[in-house]
Amino acid sequence: MPAIRYQLNRQYVVLESNNLPTDPMLIPAFLKDGSLIYYPFGGFMTRQTLNHEQTVHLTDINGFLSGTNITSSWRDVSKETLLGAFIKGAYFVVLNHGQPIITSKRPH
């Protein structure tokens, strides 16, 4: 199961679809107009299931884990934004062949 690592208040939080915190974890995303909006993390979805949902640029995610087996390692995505979809009040990371879709590089 994929996971993301997000830094919140000097602590790293690992978020997975099947293990979401009971208190919703808000993550930031840039909308097409450039505004930064926070909504709960909803999980992951595949690119093939993306239809007419609003897409966003997820930011401040610093790690991505494609699987939870012993050979998996964290991928550093701290200098990038990831393609996300806004569905029913939550952000979902869009995956293509099990990997996040990089939308842009973040300014340093």
Secondary structure, DSSP 8 states (H G I E B T S, - for coil): --EEEEEETTEEEEEEGGG--SS--EEEEE-TTS-EEEEEEEEEEEGGG--S-EEEEE-SEEEEES--STT---EE-TTEEEEEEEETTEEEEEEETTEE-EEEE---
